[in-house]
Amino acid sequence: MKQLWLTAKLDIVESLHARWFLIYSLVFGGIVALLFLFGLTESRVLGFIGLSRLLVTYIQLTMAILPIFVLITTVRSVAGDREAGVYEYLLSLPISLAAWFWGKILGRYLVIFLPVFGAMGLAVVIALVQGIDVPWGIFCYYTALLAVMAACFLGIGMLISALARSTDMAQGAAFLVWLTFLLFLDLILLGVMIQGKISPELAVTLALANPLQVFRTAALAMFDPQLIVLGPSAYVILDLFGALGYKVFALAYPALLGLGAAFTGFLLFRRGDLP
């Protein structure tokens, strides 16, 4: 455990001195500031007003930004150390491969999640100062959703990083994975279903295999429990899970996916040719 925490601390220190972390923090802090500046808390959508409206918009923007940030920065971790010759020093130190790998994951997760959570916390503080009601239920669920989203794409990024033999290949693969997730959202699957005449259940199952789609639908479910905006596919989702069941699924599935990807990456990393 000591080796794991030391590795995590080292990764945190390195990340805090990196330019990407500064940009990453400014992006999410800037989003909250701009949403308040443009008076989004005073607008109303589907009966939601105040901080609820801001949080809905914030998490929709985060779903577009967070995955690609996490993937691109994470894939440089293992692949970048391999190119820099860090493994030659690693093998000579009294530290296990498991402590190094999972320590990097722990440190990177804290660095990734805290700025996102900090931006939401900033929104709550500003709302309390301005006398705006805070929807604590939505805030807590969205916080859990963002935590799971970060863990999911962090695990996928570590798997890609363990597979790739160079930083360029790792970044290219990460962008391809992100693009694939974007392509297989509702509109693409709807076209496939219409042309191929496949069953709605199969189309929805394919959609829910996409973590981005799961996050998007769970965010919508907080202010649209009947998922009216999704059309007929909402009936399939609600029949399979129910409103509460789907919210639980939206937290459990991406977490297991990220953990499984990270564990697979560790096995490949441990069995691979480190130097």
URRA-V431258 format. One record per backbone hydrogen bond with DSSP energy under -0.5 kcal/mol. CO is the residue of the C=O (numbers start at 0). NH is the residue of the N-H. E is the energy in kcal/mol with one decimal. If there is no record, write none. Layout:
co=(CO | CO)
nh=(NH | NH)
e=(E | E)
This chain:
co=(0 | 1 | 2 | 3 | 4 | 5 | 6 | 7 | 8 | 9 | 10 | 11 | 12 | 14 | 17 | 18 | 19 | 20 | 21 | 22 | 23 | 24 | 25 | 26 | 27 | 28 | 29 | 30 | 31 | 32 | 33 | 34 | 35 | 38 | 39 | 40 | 42 | 44 | 47 | 48 | 49 | 50 | 51 | 52 | 53 | 54 | 55 | 56 | 57 | 58 | 59 | 60 | 60 | 61 | 64 | 65 | 66 | 67 | 68 | 69 | 70 | 71 | 73 | 73 | 74 | 75 | 76 | 77 | 78 | 79 | 80 | 80 | 80 | 81 | 84 | 84 | 85 | 85 | 86 | 88 | 89 | 92 | 95 | 96 | 97 | 98 | 99 | 100 | 101 | 102 | 103 | 104 | 105 | 106 | 107 | 108 | 109 | 110 | 111 | 112 | 113 | 114 | 115 | 116 | 117 | 118 | 119 | 120 | 121 | 122 | 123 | 124 | 125 | 126 | 127 | 132 | 132 | 133 | 134 | 135 | 136 | 137 | 138 | 139 | 140 | 141 | 142 | 143 | 144 | 145 | 146 | 147 | 148 | 149 | 150 | 151 | 152 | 153 | 154 | 155 | 156 | 157 | 158 | 159 | 165 | 166 | 167 | 168 | 169 | 170 | 171 | 172 | 173 | 174 | 175 | 176 | 177 | 178 | 179 | 181 | 182 | 184 | 185 | 186 | 187 | 188 | 189 | 190 | 191 | 192 | 192 | 198 | 199 | 200 | 201 | 202 | 203 | 204 | 205 | 206 | 208 | 209 | 210 | 211 | 212 | 213 | 214 | 215 | 216 | 217 | 218 | 218 | 219 | 219 | 223 | 226 | 227 | 229 | 230 | 231 | 231 | 232 | 233 | 234 | 235 | 236 | 236 | 241 | 242 | 243 | 244 | 245 | 246 | 247 | 247 | 248 | 250 | 251 | 252 | 253 | 254 | 255 | 256 | 257 | 258 | 259 | 260 | 261 | 262 | 263 | 264 | 265 | 266 | 267 | 271)
nh=(4 | 5 | 6 | 7 | 8 | 9 | 10 | 11 | 12 | 13 | 14 | 15 | 16 | 17 | 21 | 22 | 23 | 24 | 25 | 26 | 27 | 28 | 29 | 30 | 31 | 32 | 33 | 34 | 35 | 36 | 37 | 39 | 38 | 41 | 42 | 49 | 49 | 47 | 44 | 51 | 53 | 54 | 55 | 56 | 57 | 58 | 59 | 60 | 61 | 62 | 63 | 63 | 64 | 65 | 68 | 69 | 70 | 71 | 72 | 73 | 74 | 75 | 76 | 77 | 78 | 79 | 80 | 81 | 82 | 83 | 84 | 85 | 86 | 84 | 87 | 88 | 88 | 89 | 90 | 91 | 92 | 94 | 99 | 100 | 101 | 102 | 103 | 104 | 105 | 106 | 107 | 108 | 109 | 110 | 111 | 112 | 113 | 114 | 115 | 116 | 117 | 118 | 119 | 120 | 121 | 122 | 123 | 124 | 125 | 126 | 127 | 128 | 129 | 131 | 130 | 50 | 134 | 135 | 138 | 139 | 140 | 141 | 142 | 143 | 144 | 145 | 146 | 147 | 148 | 149 | 150 | 151 | 152 | 153 | 154 | 155 | 156 | 157 | 158 | 159 | 160 | 161 | 162 | 163 | 169 | 170 | 171 | 172 | 173 | 174 | 175 | 176 | 177 | 178 | 179 | 180 | 181 | 182 | 183 | 184 | 184 | 188 | 189 | 190 | 191 | 192 | 193 | 194 | 195 | 196 | 197 | 202 | 203 | 204 | 205 | 206 | 207 | 208 | 208 | 209 | 210 | 213 | 214 | 215 | 216 | 217 | 218 | 219 | 220 | 221 | 221 | 222 | 222 | 223 | 226 | 229 | 230 | 232 | 233 | 234 | 235 | 236 | 237 | 238 | 239 | 240 | 241 | 245 | 246 | 247 | 248 | 249 | 250 | 250 | 251 | 252 | 254 | 255 | 256 | 257 | 258 | 259 | 260 | 261 | 262 | 263 | 264 | 265 | 266 | 267 | 268 | 269 | 270 | 271 | 273)
e=(-2.5 | -2.2 | -2.2 | -2.4 | -2.6 | -2.2 | -2.2 | -2.3 | -2.4 | -2.2 | -2.3 | -2.5 | -1.1 | -1.4 | -1.1 | -2.3 | -2.7 | -2.6 | -2.4 | -2.4 | -1.6 | -2.4 | -2.5 | -1.8 | -1.6 | -2.1 | -2.6 | -2.3 | -2.1 | -2.5 | -2.5 | -2.4 | -1.5 | -1.6 | -1.2 | -1.6 | -0.5 | -2.3 | -1.9 | -0.9 | -1.4 | -2.8 | -2.1 | -1.9 | -2.7 | -2.5 | -1.5 | -2.1 | -2.5 | -2.0 | -0.7 | -0.7 | -1.4 | -3.0 | -1.9 | -2.8 | -2.7 | -2.3 | -2.0 | -2.2 | -2.4 | -0.5 | -2.4 | -0.5 | -0.9 | -1.3 | -1.9 | -2.0 | -2.0 | -2.0 | -0.7 | -2.4 | -0.6 | -0.7 | -0.6 | -0.7 | -0.7 | -2.3 | -2.5 | -0.7 | -1.4 | -2.3 | -2.0 | -2.7 | -2.6 | -1.5 | -1.9 | -1.7 | -2.5 | -2.6 | -2.6 | -2.4 | -2.0 | -1.9 | -2.1 | -2.9 | -2.0 | -0.6 | -0.7 | -2.7 | -3.1 | -1.9 | -1.6 | -2.7 | -2.4 | -1.8 | -1.9 | -2.4 | -2.5 | -2.2 | -2.6 | -2.2 | -2.1 | -3.2 | -0.7 | -0.7 | -0.6 | -1.6 | -2.5 | -2.6 | -2.1 | -2.7 | -2.0 | -2.2 | -2.5 | -2.5 | -2.3 | -2.3 | -2.3 | -2.4 | -1.9 | -2.7 | -2.1 | -1.8 | -2.2 | -1.9 | -2.2 | -2.3 | -1.8 | -2.3 | -2.4 | -1.9 | -1.7 | -2.7 | -2.1 | -2.6 | -2.3 | -2.4 | -2.2 | -2.3 | -2.0 | -2.4 | -2.3 | -2.4 | -2.2 | -2.1 | -1.9 | -2.4 | -1.9 | -0.7 | -0.8 | -2.0 | -2.5 | -1.8 | -2.1 | -2.5 | -2.1 | -2.4 | -2.7 | -1.1 | -0.7 | -1.9 | -2.6 | -2.3 | -2.3 | -2.0 | -2.7 | -0.7 | -0.5 | -1.4 | -0.7 | -1.9 | -2.5 | -2.4 | -2.6 | -2.3 | -2.3 | -1.9 | -2.1 | -0.8 | -0.7 | -0.5 | -1.0 | -1.5 | -2.5 | -1.4 | -1.6 | -0.8 | -1.8 | -1.2 | -0.9 | -2.0 | -2.7 | -2.1 | -2.0 | -2.6 | -0.7 | -2.1 | -1.4 | -1.9 | -2.5 | -2.6 | -0.6 | -1.0 | -2.5 | -2.4 | -1.0 | -2.4 | -2.5 | -2.7 | -2.4 | -2.7 | -2.4 | -2.4 | -2.5 | -2.3 | -2.3 | -2.1 | -2.2 | -2.3 | -2.4 | -2.8 | -1.9 | -1.2 | -1.1)
